[in-house]
């Protein structure tokens, strides 16, 4: 797909799909027209601070939008914030982030880029990767003073999280005030036509738009995407909240976790994580036309196909049906080495609640006991009672939580 095969209106339809806000649609339409007339692609910027190594589906919302620009024939410019990561983006933060060392930043950046390649076209003709240390580290004091002269302290403190921190008397470090300016300067340095971000980046993105005008450059268009809600259906997808699906997770977990989302989330996930046309999505998520289970299976297969392939998606569907409808175990059930609490002759003895926790079926002993008392934990085919005495485990025993979670136990002495 390229600008020669898609009309401007068709590009607009694709590029605006799922967007929360666009600053502005008219500007984007005009910029697309000028680019087509000049025979040059737009330069579309996405900044990523490598403060953590792994990417989950929430991160892919903006990455997928960047890929859509690539598919329309435009140039993706991925800004790796190795310089700004030393400060950390204060967006949405209630306190300053701890500084990262250069070695950690470099390792995170390499992993991040590899994982972004699951979504982006990494052909150098379609993707330019820029480390912002290449220009930010060269700014002298006069350059920095000029940069700070373009915004007032009052404007900076209008950021919602800064207002909240001032109200709560939580310190705001001066370098945090510099962060949005440095992110904005990225756009100036690389001559961005468009900048992408999540809704939590709106302030930073719009500041970049204003800075470009201050530096006598055409203002970038800003497209902000919604924040994807995680598996809990409430909070943003986040590793720290445990409500995420990583792009490098195994296909079993990817499929199974997707099947757990609330029916009300399907419209959001289909729109932001798939290429299925909007009209078709309406039919799929309409419970009177498509059973929610079938709609969720299709969504799970779409996601697995994206990060693996269609054959793996079909395989996961068949295995899921086998487990959920027929109550059988997967053929590829995971083996788990567990260390016995004690030995009774040749028998491996385990505290029951501790064993449930070791299998990652519960986060605390109280939760484990509650699950056992409700009949939610089975050892082989029998419910595991919530009793105090330890239980003997032999190699190959299977511990299950419900229908979806099961491990084959491989006990060993301590």
C-alpha positions in Angstrom: 0.0 0.0 0.0 1.4 3.5 -0.8 0.3 7.0 -1.4 -0.1 6.1 -5.1 -2.7 3.5 -4.4 -4.7 5.3 -1.6 -6.5 8.5 -2.2 -6.1 11.3 0.4 -9.7 10.6 1.7 -8.9 6.9 2.1 -5.7 7.8 3.9 -7.7 10.1 6.2 -10.2 7.3 7.0 -7.4 4.9 7.9 -5.2 7.3 9.8 -8.0 8.8 11.9 -9.4 5.4 12.9 -9.6 5.1 16.7 -7.9 8.4 17.3 -9.0 10.3 20.5 -8.0 13.7 19.2 -6.4 15.2 16.1 -4.8 18.7 16.0 -6.0 19.3 13.5 -7.9 17.2 10.8 -7.8 20.1 8.4 -4.0 20.4 8.8 -3.5 16.7 8.3 -5.6 16.7 5.1 -3.6 19.7 3.7 -0.3 18.2 4.7 -1.2 14.9 2.9 -2.2 16.9 -0.2 1.1 18.8 -0.2 3.1 15.7 0.3 1.4 13.9 -2.6 1.9 17.0 -4.8 5.6 17.1 -3.9 6.1 13.4 -4.2 7.5 13.1 -0.7 6.4 11.1 2.3 5.4 12.7 5.6 7.8 12.3 8.5 5.8 10.8 11.3 7.4 10.8 14.7 6.9 8.6 17.7 9.0 9.0 20.8 9.8 6.1 23.1 11.7 6.4 26.3 13.4 3.0 27.1 12.6 3.2 30.8 11.4 -0.5 30.7 12.5 -3.3 28.3 9.2 -4.9 27.4 6.3 -3.9 25.2 2.7 -4.9 25.8 -0.5 -4.5 23.7 -1.1 -1.1 25.3 2.1 0.2 23.8 1.2 -1.2 20.4 -1.8 1.1 20.0 0.4 4.0 18.8 2.9 1.7 17.1 0.0 0.3 15.0 -1.0 3.8 14.1 2.7 4.5 13.0 2.5 1.3 10.9 -0.6 2.6 9.2 1.3 5.7 8.2 4.0 3.4 6.8 1.5 1.4 4.9 0.3 4.7 3.3 3.8 5.3 2.1 5.0 7.7 4.8 8.3 7.6 6.8 8.2 6.5 10.4 10.7 8.3 12.6 11.2 6.4 15.9 12.8 8.6 18.5 14.6 6.5 21.1 14.8 8.8 24.1 18.1 7.7 25.4 18.8 11.3 26.6 15.3 12.0 28.0 15.1 8.6 29.7 17.8 10.0 32.1 15.0 12.2 33.5 11.9 10.1 32.8 8.6 11.4 31.5 6.6 12.9 34.3 3.3 12.3 32.4 0.8 10.7 34.7 3.4 10.3 37.5 2.7 11.3 41.1 6.4 11.5 41.9 9.7 11.9 40.2 11.1 8.8 38.5 14.5 7.4 39.6 17.3 8.1 37.2 18.4 5.3 35.0 22.1 4.5 34.2 23.2 4.6 30.5 23.9 0.8 30.4 20.3 0.1 31.5 18.9 2.6 29.0 20.9 1.1 26.2 19.8 -2.5 27.0 16.2 -1.4 27.2 16.4 0.5 24.0 17.7 -2.6 22.1 15.0 -4.8 23.5 12.3 -2.2 22.9 13.3 -1.8 19.2 13.4 -5.5 18.6 9.9 -5.9 20.0 8.6 -2.8 18.1 9.7 -4.7 15.0 6.7 -7.1 15.7 4.5 -4.2 14.6 6.5 -1.8 12.5 8.0 -2.3 9.0 11.8 -2.1 9.8 12.9 -1.6 6.2 15.3 1.4 6.4 13.4 3.0 3.5 10.3 3.1 5.8 11.7 3.5 9.2 14.3 6.0 10.6 15.6 5.4 14.1 17.0 8.4 15.9 18.5 8.5 19.4 17.7 11.9 20.8 21.1 12.1 22.6 22.6 12.9 19.1 21.1 16.4 19.2 20.0 17.1 22.8 23.5 16.4 24.2 24.9 19.1 21.9 22.7 21.9 23.2 24.7 24.6 24.9 23.4 26.9 27.7 22.4 29.6 25.2 20.3 27.0 23.3 18.7 25.7 26.5 17.8 29.3 27.6 16.3 30.0 24.2 14.2 26.8 24.5 12.9 27.6 28.0 12.0 31.1 26.8 9.1 29.7 24.8 6.9 28.7 27.7 6.0 30.2 31.1 6.1 28.5 34.4 2.4 29.0 34.8 1.8 27.2 31.5 3.9 24.3 32.5 2.2 24.0 35.9 -1.2 23.6 34.1 -0.3 19.9 33.6 -2.8 18.0 35.6 -0.2 15.8 37.4 1.9 18.8 38.3 -1.1 20.6 39.7 -1.9 17.5 41.8 1.6 17.2 43.0 1.7 20.9 44.1 -1.6 20.4 45.9 -0.2 17.4 47.7 3.1 19.2 48.3 5.1 16.6 46.4 8.3 18.0 45.0 8.7 18.7 41.2 12.3 18.6 40.1 13.5 21.2 37.7 14.6 18.6 35.2 11.0 17.3 35.1 9.9 20.7 33.9 12.5 20.5 31.1 11.2 17.1 29.9 8.3 18.4 27.8 10.5 21.0 26.2 13.1 18.4 25.3 10.5 16.1 23.8 9.1 19.1 21.9 12.6 19.9 20.6 12.8 16.4 19.2 10.1 17.4 16.7 12.1 20.6 15.8 15.3 18.6 15.3 13.8 16.0 13.0 11.3 18.2 11.1 8.3 16.2 12.1 5.1 16.5 10.0 3.1 14.4 12.5 3.6 13.3 16.0 1.8 10.4 17.6 1.2 9.7 21.3 -1.3 8.5 23.9 -3.8 10.8 25.5 -1.3 11.1 28.4 1.1 12.7 26.0 -1.2 15.5 24.7 0.5 18.3 26.6 4.0 17.2 25.4 2.9 16.7 21.8 1.1 20.1 21.6 4.1 21.8 23.1 6.2 20.3 20.3 3.6 21.7 17.8 4.0 25.2 19.3 7.8 25.0 19.5 8.0 24.2 15.8 6.3 27.5 15.0 8.7 29.3 17.4 11.6 27.9 15.4 9.9 29.0 12.1 9.0 25.5 11.0 5.5 24.2 9.9 3.6 23.0 13.0 3.4 19.3 13.3 0.0 17.6 13.3 -0.7 15.8 16.6 -2.7 12.6 16.7 -3.3 11.2 20.2 -4.6 7.7 20.7 -6.7 6.3 23.6 -5.1 4.5 26.4 -5.9 0.8 26.2 -7.7 -0.6 29.2 -6.1 -3.8 30.6 -7.4 -7.2 31.4 -9.2 -5.9 34.5 -11.4 -3.6 32.3 -10.7 -0.6 34.4 -7.1 0.6 34.6 -4.7 1.2 31.7 -2.8 -1.8 30.6 0.4 -1.9 32.8 3.0 -4.5 33.8 3.0 -3.1 37.4 -0.8 -3.8 37.6 -0.4 -7.3 36.1 -3.3 -6.6 33.7 -1.2 -6.8 30.5 -0.5 -9.0 27.5 3.2 -8.8 26.3 4.0 -8.9 22.6 6.5 -11.7 23.3 4.3 -13.8 25.5 3.7 -17.4 24.5 0.7 -17.9 22.3 -1.2 -19.9 24.9 -1.2 -17.0 27.4 -1.9 -14.5 24.7 -5.0 -16.4 23.6 -6.2 -17.3 27.0 -5.8 -13.8 28.5 -7.7 -12.2 25.6 -10.6 -14.6 26.3 -10.8 -13.2 29.8 -11.6 -9.6 28.9 -15.0 -8.2 29.5 -17.5 -8.2 26.7 -17.7 -4.4 27.0 -14.0 -4.1 26.0 -14.3 -5.9 22.7 -15.2 -2.8 20.7 -12.1 -1.0 22.1 -9.8 -3.9 21.5 -11.0 -4.7 18.0 -10.7 -1.0 17.0 -7.3 -0.4 18.5 -5.6 -3.8 18.0 -6.9 -5.1 14.7 -7.5 -4.0 11.1 -11.0 -5.3 10.8 -13.3 -2.6 9.2 -15.4 -0.5 11.6 -18.7 -1.6 10.1 -17.7 -5.3 10.5 -16.6 -4.7 14.1 -20.1 -3.3 14.9 -21.6 -6.7 13.7 -19.0 -8.7 15.6 -19.5 -7.0 19.0 -23.3 -6.9 18.7 -24.5 -9.7 21.0 -27.7 -10.1 19.1 -25.7 -10.9 15.9 -22.6 -12.7 17.2 -22.3 -14.7 20.4 -19.8 -12.9 22.7 -17.7 -16.0 23.1 -17.3 -16.4 19.3 -16.5 -12.7 19.0 -13.8 -13.1 21.7 -12.4 -16.2 20.0 -12.0 -14.2 16.8 -10.3 -11.4 18.6 -7.9 -13.7 20.4 -7.1 -15.4 17.0 -6.5 -12.0 15.5 -4.0 -11.0 18.2 -2.2 -14.4 18.1 -2.0 -14.2 14.3 -0.4 -10.7 14.6 2.5 -11.8 16.8 2.7 -15.5 15.6 0.8 -16.7 12.6 -2.7 -17.9 11.5 -1.7 -21.6 12.0 -0.7 -20.9 15.6 -4.0 -19.0 16.2 -6.0 -22.0 14.8 -4.0 -24.3 17.1 -4.6 -22.2 20.2 -8.3 -22.1 19.4 -8.5 -25.9 19.1 -6.6 -26.3 22.4 -8.8 -23.7 24.1 -11.9 -25.5 23.0 -10.4 -28.8 24.2 -9.8 -27.4 27.7 -12.9 -25.3 28.1 -15.6 -27.4 26.5 -14.2 -30.9 27.0 -12.4 -30.4 30.3 -9.3 -32.1 28.9 -5.7 -31.0 29.5 -3.6 -29.4 26.8 -1.1 -31.7 25.1 1.6 -29.1 25.8 0.9 -28.6 29.5 3.7 -26.7 31.2 6.0 -28.6 33.5 7.0 -26.8 36.8 9.9 -27.7 39.0 8.8 -27.3 42.7 11.1 -27.7 45.7 9.6 -29.8 48.5 9.3 -28.3 52.0 10.3 -31.6 53.5 10.9 -35.3 52.7 9.0 -38.2 54.2 11.2 -41.1 53.1 11.1 -40.9 49.3 8.0 -38.7 49.3 8.1 -35.0 48.5 6.0 -33.2 51.0 4.5 -29.7 50.4 2.5 -27.1 52.3 -0.8 -27.0 50.4 -1.2 -23.2 50.3 2.5 -22.8 49.5 2.2 -25.2 46.6 -0.7 -23.3 45.1 1.4 -20.1 45.4 4.4 -21.8 43.8 2.3 -22.6 40.8 1.3 -18.9 40.5 -2.4 -19.7 41.1 -2.6 -17.4 44.1 -0.7 -14.3 45.4 -1.0 -15.1 49.1 -1.6 -18.1 51.4 -5.0 -16.7 52.4 -6.1 -16.5 48.7 -4.8 -20.0 48.2 -6.8 -21.4 51.2 -9.9 -19.5 49.9 -9.6 -21.1 46.5 -9.1 -24.6 48.0 -12.1 -24.2 50.3 -14.2 -23.2 47.3 -13.1 -26.3 45.4 -11.2 -24.2 42.9 -7.9 -26.2 43.1 -7.6 -29.8 41.9 -4.7 -32.2 42.3 -5.1 -34.5 39.4 -8.9 -35.2 39.4 -9.6 -34.5 43.0 -10.3 -31.2 44.8 -7.4 -30.2 47.0 -8.8 -29.6 50.5 -7.7 -26.6 52.5 -6.1 -28.6 55.3 -3.1 -27.9 57.4 -1.3 -31.2 57.0 1.2 -31.3 54.1 0.5 -33.3 51.0 2.8 -35.7 49.1 3.5 -34.9 45.5 4.9 -37.3 42.9 6.4 -36.5 39.5 3.8 -35.9 36.9 1.0 -34.9 39.3 -1.1 -32.1 37.7 -2.3 -29.1 39.8 -5.2 -27.1 38.2 -7.0 -23.9 39.0 -10.3 -24.0 37.2 -10.3 -25.1 33.6 -7.8 -22.7 32.2 -4.7 -23.0 34.4 -2.8 -26.3 34.9 0.8 -27.3 35.5 2.5 -30.7 35.6 4.5 -30.9 38.8 8.1 -32.0 38.8 9.1 -32.1 42.6 12.6 -32.1 43.9 14.2 -32.2 47.3 15.4 -29.1 49.1 
